[in-house]
Amino acid sequence: MDVVPSGDGEGQAPAGTLAEFYEAQARWGREVSSEEREKMIKEAAMAKHARIVKRIEHKMDVAQAKKLRAEKLLSKIEASMIPAGPDYDQETITDEERVMFRRVGLRMKAYLPLGIRGVFDGVIENMHLHWKHRELVKLISKQKTLAFVEDTARLLEFESGGILVAIERVPKGYALIYYRGKNYRRPISIRPRNLLTKAKALKRSVAMQRHEALSQHISDLEGAIEQMKNQIDASHDGKNDNMVRQNEEYIDSEDEDEDDEAESDWEDEDEDDDSEDDEGMNSGGR
């Protein structure tokens, strides 16, 4: 390269412009053959596939770690819940009484909502408070599956000591009607100590939803990894490029969802458990 003397000093090379670079490249640069170009495109495509597979595997590792934490949290919460068993000496009702109680219960305007928390100590307490003034109590469950509704109905029957009259489909969900019985005696403590508190029931519901969502997310990632690995050794035509772009869009959307997700409840869950235990003991004492 020629050295151009300048006013400041000698030995400085000119910076050059982009146009001069293109001109030099066209004059002295080596032409790339079609075989080399195809090889470079193929290597770039394989590197792109490998990079996407690595990103998906990293996301799956993160999802599996979150799923394990959700399982530990669920086991820790459910360890403090000791559900009651069936009462084999329970009072029975006739078919005529069941039909009458069902008709009266469906006409009742007052009901207890059963939301995402499920069955906890406050639900049983409210059932006994309703039985103080009437023989029947109606609960409305928001659960979608009938099998889950039946399990919830049996648990309420065991914990409250009432008689399950009917499970009926209503516009708001499923109606659960309970009869207190002829020999009903109000217990000394209407809030059972063997069930979860309201705060722990909510945390259990959130953990169960997160565990289910993470399980589905991991299944989708495993399918994406298997699909990408099958494409690494295959020919990279237009169809494969479209599938690669679809996987990239899927990964980008998952990255945005993870950025929006709050992680504070996982980091402080141990501290929250201690405060909730104290709150549950104080509310139970009241």
Secondary structure as UniProt FT lines:
FT   HELIX           18..28
FT   HELIX           34..78
FT   TURN            79..80
FT   TURN            88..89
FT   HELIX           95..107
FT   STRAND          112..114
FT   TURN            116..117
FT   HELIX           121..131
FT   TURN            132..133
FT   STRAND          136..141
FT   HELIX           146..160
FT   STRAND          163..170
FT   TURN            171..172
FT   STRAND          173..179
FT   TURN            182..183
FT   HELIX           198..232
FT   HELIX           238..260
FT   HELIX           264..267
FT   HELIX           269..285
//
